[in-house]
Amino acid sequence: MEKLSFRRRFYDKGLKSLLYICAGLTCALLLFLIGYIFYRGLGNITWELLSSETSYLKDTVGILPNILNTLYIILLAMIIVLPLGVGAAIYLTEYAGSRKMVAIIEFASETLTGIPSIIFGLVGMLFFIQMMGLKQGILAGGLTLVIMILPTIIRTTQESLKTVPNSYREGALALGAGKWHMVRTVVLPNAIDGIVTGCILAIGRIVGESAALLFTAGFGLVLNGILESMQSSSATLTVALYVYASERGEVDVAFAIAAILMVLTLIINLSANLVGKKLKK
Protein backbone atom coordinates (compact mmCIF):
# COMPACT_ATOMS: atom_id res chain seq x y z
CA MET A 1 0.00 0.00 0.00
CA GLU A 2 2.79 2.45 0.92
CA LYS A 3 4.68 1.45 -2.21
CA LEU A 4 1.62 2.20 -4.35
CA SER A 5 1.15 5.56 -2.62
CA PHE A 6 4.83 6.42 -3.20
CA ARG A 7 4.49 5.59 -6.89
CA ARG A 8 1.39 7.73 -7.17
CA ARG A 9 3.09 10.72 -5.51
CA PHE A 10 6.13 10.27 -7.74
CA TYR A 11 3.89 10.07 -10.80
CA ASP A 12 1.97 13.23 -9.79
CA LYS A 13 5.14 15.18 -9.10
CA GLY A 14 6.62 14.05 -12.41
CA LEU A 15 3.56 15.20 -14.36
CA LYS A 16 3.49 18.50 -12.47
CA SER A 17 7.16 19.09 -13.21
CA LEU A 18 6.60 18.27 -16.87
CA LEU A 19 3.70 20.73 -16.95
CA TYR A 20 5.85 23.50 -15.46
CA ILE A 21 8.65 22.77 -17.93
CA CYS A 22 6.25 22.96 -20.90
CA ALA A 23 4.72 26.19 -19.59
CA GLY A 24 8.17 27.67 -19.04
CA LEU A 25 9.33 26.72 -22.55
CA THR A 26 6.18 28.23 -24.06
CA CYS A 27 6.62 31.51 -22.16
CA ALA A 28 10.33 31.60 -23.01
CA LEU A 29 9.58 31.07 -26.71
CA LEU A 30 6.97 33.83 -26.65
CA LEU A 31 9.34 36.26 -24.93
CA PHE A 32 12.10 35.36 -27.39
CA LEU A 33 9.86 36.04 -30.39
CA ILE A 34 8.61 39.35 -28.99
CA GLY A 35 12.12 40.43 -27.99
CA TYR A 36 13.64 39.45 -31.33
CA ILE A 37 10.95 41.31 -33.29
CA PHE A 38 11.42 44.43 -31.17
CA TYR A 39 15.23 44.10 -31.43
CA ARG A 40 15.12 43.92 -35.23
CA GLY A 41 12.20 46.25 -35.79
CA LEU A 42 12.26 49.19 -33.38
CA GLY A 43 15.58 50.49 -34.69
CA ASN A 44 14.15 50.66 -38.22
CA ILE A 45 11.07 52.68 -37.34
CA THR A 46 11.59 56.25 -38.47
CA TRP A 47 9.34 59.24 -39.01
CA GLU A 48 9.95 59.01 -42.74
CA LEU A 49 8.76 55.40 -42.73
CA LEU A 50 5.57 56.30 -40.86
CA SER A 51 4.71 59.48 -42.75
CA SER A 52 5.49 58.73 -46.40
CA GLU A 53 4.60 56.29 -49.15
CA THR A 54 6.79 53.96 -51.17
CA SER A 55 8.02 55.60 -54.37
CA TYR A 56 10.60 54.44 -56.90
CA LEU A 57 10.97 57.96 -58.29
CA LYS A 58 11.71 59.52 -54.90
CA ASP A 59 13.55 56.41 -53.67
CA THR A 60 11.50 56.31 -50.47
CA VAL A 61 9.90 53.52 -48.48
CA GLY A 62 6.87 54.42 -46.39
CA ILE A 63 3.94 52.65 -44.79
CA LEU A 64 1.54 55.57 -44.31
CA PRO A 65 -0.88 54.13 -46.95
CA ASN A 66 -0.86 50.79 -45.15
CA ILE A 67 -1.58 52.39 -41.78
CA LEU A 68 -4.51 54.32 -43.26
CA ASN A 69 -5.80 51.24 -45.10
CA THR A 70 -5.76 49.31 -41.82
CA LEU A 71 -7.79 52.06 -40.14
CA TYR A 72 -10.21 52.20 -43.08
CA ILE A 73 -10.87 48.48 -43.06
CA ILE A 74 -11.34 48.42 -39.27
CA LEU A 75 -13.86 51.26 -39.51
CA LEU A 76 -15.79 49.68 -42.38
CA ALA A 77 -15.88 46.20 -40.87
CA MET A 78 -17.00 47.38 -37.43
CA ILE A 79 -19.72 49.66 -38.83
CA ILE A 80 -21.23 46.68 -40.67
CA VAL A 81 -20.62 43.88 -38.17
CA LEU A 82 -21.76 45.60 -34.97
CA PRO A 83 -25.46 45.99 -35.86
CA LEU A 84 -25.53 42.52 -37.42
CA GLY A 85 -23.70 40.71 -34.62
CA VAL A 86 -25.33 42.44 -31.66
CA GLY A 87 -28.75 42.29 -33.29
CA ALA A 88 -28.41 38.58 -34.03
CA ALA A 89 -27.26 37.89 -30.46
CA ILE A 90 -30.20 39.83 -29.01
CA TYR A 91 -32.64 37.91 -31.18
CA LEU A 92 -31.13 34.52 -30.34
CA THR A 93 -31.02 35.26 -26.60
CA GLU A 94 -34.17 37.30 -26.00
CA TYR A 95 -36.64 36.59 -28.81
CA ALA A 96 -35.99 33.22 -30.48
CA GLY A 97 -38.57 30.66 -29.41
CA SER A 98 -37.17 27.56 -31.07
CA ARG A 99 -34.27 26.26 -28.99
CA LYS A 100 -33.40 23.83 -31.76
CA MET A 101 -32.91 26.66 -34.25
CA VAL A 102 -30.80 28.56 -31.72
CA ALA A 103 -28.63 25.47 -31.17
CA ILE A 104 -28.13 25.07 -34.93
CA ILE A 105 -27.12 28.72 -35.35
CA GLU A 106 -24.74 28.53 -32.39
CA PHE A 107 -23.17 25.37 -33.83
CA ALA A 108 -22.76 27.12 -37.19
CA SER A 109 -21.12 30.10 -35.47
CA GLU A 110 -18.70 27.87 -33.59
CA THR A 111 -17.87 26.06 -36.85
CA LEU A 112 -17.17 29.32 -38.69
CA THR A 113 -14.67 30.41 -36.05
CA GLY A 114 -12.57 27.33 -36.78
CA ILE A 115 -12.33 27.77 -40.56
CA PRO A 116 -8.88 28.93 -41.77
CA SER A 117 -8.79 32.54 -42.88
CA ILE A 118 -7.41 31.63 -46.30
CA ILE A 119 -10.73 29.90 -47.02
CA PHE A 120 -12.58 33.12 -46.21
CA GLY A 121 -10.25 34.94 -48.58
CA LEU A 122 -10.98 32.56 -51.44
CA VAL A 123 -14.74 32.68 -50.82
CA GLY A 124 -14.61 36.48 -50.55
CA MET A 125 -12.73 36.72 -53.84
CA LEU A 126 -15.20 34.42 -55.61
CA PHE A 127 -18.34 36.04 -54.19
CA PHE A 128 -17.58 39.74 -53.73
CA ILE A 129 -15.12 40.24 -56.60
CA GLN A 130 -16.09 37.74 -59.29
CA MET A 131 -19.84 37.35 -58.67
CA MET A 132 -20.73 40.82 -57.35
CA GLY A 133 -18.27 42.66 -59.56
CA LEU A 134 -16.40 44.53 -56.85
CA LYS A 135 -12.77 45.44 -57.37
CA GLN A 136 -9.95 44.53 -55.03
CA GLY A 137 -9.97 47.08 -52.23
CA ILE A 138 -11.12 48.02 -48.78
CA LEU A 139 -14.79 47.29 -49.53
CA ALA A 140 -14.25 43.69 -50.66
CA GLY A 141 -11.72 43.09 -47.87
CA GLY A 142 -13.96 44.65 -45.24
CA LEU A 143 -16.96 42.56 -46.28
CA THR A 144 -14.82 39.42 -46.11
CA LEU A 145 -13.65 40.35 -42.62
CA VAL A 146 -17.27 40.93 -41.58
CA ILE A 147 -18.01 37.28 -42.35
CA MET A 148 -14.93 36.24 -40.38
CA ILE A 149 -15.56 38.24 -37.19
CA LEU A 150 -19.36 38.01 -37.17
CA PRO A 151 -19.38 34.70 -35.21
CA THR A 152 -17.03 36.22 -32.61
CA ILE A 153 -19.32 39.22 -32.06
CA ILE A 154 -22.41 37.02 -31.89
CA ARG A 155 -20.97 34.52 -29.41
CA THR A 156 -19.37 37.08 -27.09
CA THR A 157 -22.54 39.17 -27.06
CA GLN A 158 -24.67 36.11 -26.40
CA GLU A 159 -22.56 35.03 -23.46
CA SER A 160 -22.61 38.55 -22.07
CA LEU A 161 -26.41 38.76 -22.38
CA LYS A 162 -26.78 35.42 -20.63
CA THR A 163 -24.88 36.72 -17.61
CA VAL A 164 -27.58 39.35 -16.95
CA PRO A 165 -29.83 37.93 -14.18
CA ASN A 166 -33.39 37.07 -15.20
CA SER A 167 -34.63 39.01 -12.18
CA TYR A 168 -33.60 42.23 -13.98
CA ARG A 169 -35.80 41.29 -16.92
CA GLU A 170 -38.69 40.24 -14.72
CA GLY A 171 -38.48 43.46 -12.69
CA ALA A 172 -38.54 45.63 -15.80
CA LEU A 173 -41.49 43.73 -17.28
CA ALA A 174 -43.33 43.89 -13.96
CA LEU A 175 -43.02 47.68 -14.01
CA GLY A 176 -44.78 47.80 -17.38
CA ALA A 177 -41.81 48.02 -19.74
CA GLY A 178 -42.15 46.47 -23.18
CA LYS A 179 -39.88 43.73 -24.44
CA TRP A 180 -37.65 45.97 -26.57
CA HIS A 181 -37.63 48.74 -23.95
CA MET A 182 -36.52 46.19 -21.36
CA VAL A 183 -33.73 44.89 -23.62
CA ARG A 184 -32.57 48.39 -24.57
CA THR A 185 -32.58 49.97 -21.11
CA VAL A 186 -31.89 47.05 -18.77
CA VAL A 187 -30.22 44.11 -20.52
CA LEU A 188 -27.83 45.86 -22.91
CA PRO A 189 -26.36 48.31 -20.34
CA ASN A 190 -25.54 45.40 -18.04
CA ALA A 191 -23.98 43.41 -20.88
CA ILE A 192 -21.97 46.23 -22.42
CA ASP A 193 -18.66 45.00 -20.96
CA GLY A 194 -18.81 41.73 -22.86
CA ILE A 195 -19.92 43.46 -26.05
CA VAL A 196 -17.04 45.94 -25.92
CA THR A 197 -14.55 43.17 -25.14
CA GLY A 198 -15.80 41.19 -28.14
CA CYS A 199 -15.42 44.25 -30.37
CA ILE A 200 -11.85 44.82 -29.21
CA LEU A 201 -10.98 41.17 -29.85
CA ALA A 202 -12.54 41.44 -33.31
CA ILE A 203 -10.43 44.54 -34.03
CA GLY A 204 -7.37 42.58 -32.93
CA ARG A 205 -8.16 39.88 -35.46
CA ILE A 206 -8.68 42.47 -38.20
CA VAL A 207 -5.31 44.07 -37.46
CA GLY A 208 -3.51 40.73 -37.60
CA GLU A 209 -5.29 39.29 -40.64
CA SER A 210 -3.42 38.85 -43.89
CA ALA A 211 -4.41 35.62 -45.65
CA ALA A 212 -8.00 36.69 -46.30
CA LEU A 213 -6.93 40.15 -47.49
CA LEU A 214 -4.37 38.94 -50.01
CA PHE A 215 -7.20 37.98 -52.40
CA THR A 216 -9.72 40.70 -51.54
CA ALA A 217 -8.02 43.94 -50.42
CA GLY A 218 -5.01 43.55 -52.70
CA PHE A 219 -1.32 44.49 -52.62
CA GLY A 220 -1.50 48.20 -53.50
CA LEU A 221 0.97 50.45 -51.68
CA VAL A 222 -0.33 53.75 -53.13
CA LEU A 223 -1.75 56.46 -50.87
CA ASN A 224 -5.48 56.81 -51.59
CA GLY A 225 -8.36 58.55 -49.89
CA ILE A 226 -10.99 56.53 -48.09
CA LEU A 227 -13.40 56.59 -51.04
CA GLU A 228 -10.75 55.75 -53.64
CA SER A 229 -9.39 52.89 -51.54
CA MET A 230 -12.80 51.19 -51.47
CA GLN A 231 -12.45 50.11 -55.10
CA SER A 232 -8.68 50.12 -55.57
CA SER A 233 -6.01 47.67 -54.44
CA SER A 234 -5.03 48.68 -50.90
CA ALA A 235 -2.64 46.70 -48.71
CA THR A 236 -3.03 46.73 -44.94
CA LEU A 237 -0.06 46.52 -42.58
CA THR A 238 -0.02 42.72 -42.50
CA VAL A 239 -0.24 42.44 -46.29
CA ALA A 240 2.51 45.05 -46.61
CA LEU A 241 4.67 42.99 -44.26
CA TYR A 242 4.22 40.00 -46.56
CA VAL A 243 5.01 42.07 -49.66
CA TYR A 244 8.17 43.65 -48.24
CA ALA A 245 9.45 40.39 -46.74
CA SER A 246 8.75 37.91 -49.52
CA GLU A 247 8.57 39.86 -52.77
CA ARG A 248 10.79 42.91 -52.29
CA GLY A 249 13.36 41.52 -49.88
CA GLU A 250 13.08 44.56 -47.57
CA VAL A 251 13.60 42.56 -44.38
CA ASP A 252 14.30 45.62 -42.22
CA VAL A 253 11.03 47.24 -43.28
CA ALA A 254 9.19 43.97 -42.64
CA PHE A 255 10.59 43.79 -39.10
CA ALA A 256 9.62 47.43 -38.51
CA ILE A 257 6.03 46.66 -39.56
CA ALA A 258 6.08 43.54 -37.38
CA ALA A 259 7.15 45.62 -34.39
CA ILE A 260 4.34 48.11 -35.06
CA LEU A 261 1.82 45.28 -35.29
CA MET A 262 3.17 43.79 -32.07
CA VAL A 263 2.70 47.12 -30.28
CA LEU A 264 -0.83 47.43 -31.66
CA THR A 265 -1.65 43.89 -30.54
CA LEU A 266 -0.38 44.56 -27.01
CA ILE A 267 -2.35 47.82 -26.86
CA ILE A 268 -5.53 46.09 -28.03
CA ASN A 269 -5.17 43.29 -25.47
CA LEU A 270 -4.47 45.73 -22.64
CA SER A 271 -7.41 47.86 -23.73
CA ALA A 272 -9.70 44.83 -23.62
CA ASN A 273 -8.61 44.02 -20.08
CA LEU A 274 -8.86 47.61 -18.84
CA VAL A 275 -12.23 48.22 -20.47
CA GLY A 276 -13.59 44.99 -19.07
CA LYS A 277 -12.45 45.87 -15.52
CA LYS A 278 -13.79 49.42 -15.67
CA LEU A 279 -17.16 48.40 -17.07
CA LYS A 280 -17.55 45.70 -14.45
CA LYS A 281 -17.03 48.31 -11.74
C-alpha positions in Angstrom: 0.0 0.0 0.0 2.8 2.5 0.9 4.7 1.5 -2.2 1.6 2.2 -4.4 1.2 5.6 -2.6 4.8 6.4 -3.2 4.5 5.6 -6.9 1.4 7.7 -7.2 3.1 10.7 -5.5 6.1 10.3 -7.7 3.9 10.1 -10.8 2.0 13.2 -9.8 5.1 15.2 -9.1 6.6 14.1 -12.4 3.6 15.2 -14.4 3.5 18.5 -12.5 7.2 19.1 -13.2 6.6 18.3 -16.9 3.7 20.7 -17.0 5.9 23.5 -15.5 8.6 22.8 -17.9 6.3 23.0 -20.9 4.7 26.2 -19.6 8.2 27.7 -19.0 9.3 26.7 -22.5 6.2 28.2 -24.1 6.6 31.5 -22.2 10.3 31.6 -23.0 9.6 31.1 -26.7 7.0 33.8 -26.6 9.3 36.3 -24.9 12.1 35.4 -27.4 9.9 36.0 -30.4 8.6 39.3 -29.0 12.1 40.4 -28.0 13.6 39.5 -31.3 10.9 41.3 -33.3 11.4 44.4 -31.2 15.2 44.1 -31.4 15.1 43.9 -35.2 12.2 46.2 -35.8 12.3 49.2 -33.4 15.6 50.5 -34.7 14.2 50.7 -38.2 11.1 52.7 -37.3 11.6 56.3 -38.5 9.3 59.2 -39.0 10.0 59.0 -42.7 8.8 55.4 -42.7 5.6 56.3 -40.9 4.7 59.5 -42.8 5.5 58.7 -46.4 4.6 56.3 -49.1 6.8 54.0 -51.2 8.0 55.6 -54.4 10.6 54.4 -56.9 11.0 58.0 -58.3 11.7 59.5 -54.9 13.6 56.4 -53.7 11.5 56.3 -50.5 9.9 53.5 -48.5 6.9 54.4 -46.4 3.9 52.6 -44.8 1.5 55.6 -44.3 -0.9 54.1 -47.0 -0.9 50.8 -45.1 -1.6 52.4 -41.8 -4.5 54.3 -43.3 -5.8 51.2 -45.1 -5.8 49.3 -41.8 -7.8 52.1 -40.1 -10.2 52.2 -43.1 -10.9 48.5 -43.1 -11.3 48.4 -39.3 -13.9 51.3 -39.5 -15.8 49.7 -42.4 -15.9 46.2 -40.9 -17.0 47.4 -37.4 -19.7 49.7 -38.8 -21.2 46.7 -40.7 -20.6 43.9 -38.2 -21.8 45.6 -35.0 -25.5 46.0 -35.9 -25.5 42.5 -37.4 -23.7 40.7 -34.6 -25.3 42.4 -31.7 -28.8 42.3 -33.3 -28.4 38.6 -34.0 -27.3 37.9 -30.5 -30.2 39.8 -29.0 -32.6 37.9 -31.2 -31.1 34.5 -30.3 -31.0 35.3 -26.6 -34.2 37.3 -26.0 -36.6 36.6 -28.8 -36.0 33.2 -30.5 -38.6 30.7 -29.4 -37.2 27.6 -31.1 -34.3 26.3 -29.0 -33.4 23.8 -31.8 -32.9 26.7 -34.2 -30.8 28.6 -31.7 -28.6 25.5 -31.2 -28.1 25.1 -34.9 -27.1 28.7 -35.4 -24.7 28.5 -32.4 -23.2 25.4 -33.8 -22.8 27.1 -37.2 -21.1 30.1 -35.5 -18.7 27.9 -33.6 -17.9 26.1 -36.8 -17.2 29.3 -38.7 -14.7 30.4 -36.1 -12.6 27.3 -36.8 -12.3 27.8 -40.6 -8.9 28.9 -41.8 -8.8 32.5 -42.9 -7.4 31.6 -46.3 -10.7 29.9 -47.0 -12.6 33.1 -46.2 -10.3 34.9 -48.6 -11.0 32.6 -51.4 -14.7 32.7 -50.8 -14.6 36.5 -50.5 -12.7 36.7 -53.8 -15.2 34.4 -55.6 -18.3 36.0 -54.2 -17.6 39.7 -53.7 -15.1 40.2 -56.6 -16.1 37.7 -59.3 -19.8 37.4 -58.7 -20.7 40.8 -57.3 -18.3 42.7 -59.6 -16.4 44.5 -56.9 -12.8 45.4 -57.4 -10.0 44.5 -55.0 -10.0 47.1 -52.2 -11.1 48.0 -48.8 -14.8 47.3 -49.5 -14.2 43.7 -50.7 -11.7 43.1 -47.9 -14.0 44.7 -45.2 -17.0 42.6 -46.3 -14.8 39.4 -46.1 -13.7 40.3 -42.6 -17.3 40.9 -41.6 -18.0 37.3 -42.3 -14.9 36.2 -40.4 -15.6 38.2 -37.2 -19.4 38.0 -37.2 -19.4 34.7 -35.2 -17.0 36.2 -32.6 -19.3 39.2 -32.1 -22.4 37.0 -31.9 -21.0 34.5 -29.4 -19.4 37.1 -27.1 -22.5 39.2 -27.1 -24.7 36.1 -26.4 -22.6 35.0 -23.5 -22.6 38.6 -22.1 -26.4 38.8 -22.4 -26.8 35.4 -20.6 -24.9 36.7 -17.6 -27.6 39.3 -16.9 -29.8 37.9 -14.2 -33.4 37.1 -15.2 -34.6 39.0 -12.2 -33.6 42.2 -14.0 -35.8 41.3 -16.9 -38.7 40.2 -14.7 -38.5 43.5 -12.7 -38.5 45.6 -15.8 -41.5 43.7 -17.3 -43.3 43.9 -14.0 -43.0 47.7 -14.0 -44.8 47.8 -17.4 -41.8 48.0 -19.7 -42.1 46.5 -23.2 -39.9 43.7 -24.4 -37.6 46.0 -26.6 -37.6 48.7 -24.0 -36.5 46.2 -21.4 -33.7 44.9 -23.6 -32.6 48.4 -24.6 -32.6 50.0 -21.1 -31.9 47.0 -18.8 -30.2 44.1 -20.5 -27.8 45.9 -22.9 -26.4 48.3 -20.3 -25.5 45.4 -18.0 -24.0 43.4 -20.9 -22.0 46.2 -22.4 -18.7 45.0 -21.0 -18.8 41.7 -22.9 -19.9 43.5 -26.1 -17.0 45.9 -25.9 -14.6 43.2 -25.1 -15.8 41.2 -28.1 -15.4 44.2 -30.4 -11.8 44.8 -29.2 -11.0 41.2 -29.8 -12.5 41.4 -33.3 -10.4 44.5 -34.0 -7.4 42.6 -32.9 -8.2 39.9 -35.5 -8.7 42.5 -38.2 -5.3 44.1 -37.5 -3.5 40.7 -37.6 -5.3 39.3 -40.6 -3.4 38.9 -43.9 -4.4 35.6 -45.6 -8.0 36.7 -46.3 -6.9 40.2 -47.5 -4.4 38.9 -50.0 -7.2 38.0 -52.4 -9.7 40.7 -51.5 -8.0 43.9 -50.4 -5.0 43.5 -52.7 -1.3 44.5 -52.6 -1.5 48.2 -53.5 1.0 50.5 -51.7 -0.3 53.7 -53.1 -1.7 56.5 -50.9 -5.5 56.8 -51.6 -8.4 58.6 -49.9 -11.0 56.5 -48.1 -13.4 56.6 -51.0 -10.7 55.7 -53.6 -9.4 52.9 -51.5 -12.8 51.2 -51.5 -12.5 50.1 -55.1 -8.7 50.1 -55.6 -6.0 47.7 -54.4 -5.0 48.7 -50.9 -2.6 46.7 -48.7 -3.0 46.7 -44.9 -0.1 46.5 -42.6 0.0 42.7 -42.5 -0.2 42.4 -46.3 2.5 45.1 -46.6 4.7 43.0 -44.3 4.2 40.0 -46.6 5.0 42.1 -49.7 8.2 43.6 -48.2 9.5 40.4 -46.7 8.7 37.9 -49.5 8.6 39.9 -52.8 10.8 42.9 -52.3 13.4 41.5 -49.9 13.1 44.6 -47.6 13.6 42.6 -44.4 14.3 45.6 -42.2 11.0 47.2 -43.3 9.2 44.0 -42.6 10.6 43.8 -39.1 9.6 47.4 -38.5 6.0 46.7 -39.6 6.1 43.5 -37.4 7.2 45.6 -34.4 4.3 48.1 -35.1 1.8 45.3 -35.3 3.2 43.8 -32.1 2.7 47.1 -30.3 -0.8 47.4 -31.7 -1.6 43.9 -30.5 -0.4 44.6 -27.0 -2.3 47.8 -26.9 -5.5 46.1 -28.0 -5.2 43.3 -25.5 -4.5 45.7 -22.6 -7.4 47.9 -23.7 -9.7 44.8 -23.6 -8.6 44.0 -20.1 -8.9 47.6 -18.8 -12.2 48.2 -20.5 -13.6 45.0 -19.1 -12.5 45.9 -15.5 -13.8 49.4 -15.7 -17.2 48.4 -17.1 -17.5 45.7 -14.5 -17.0 48.3 -11.7 
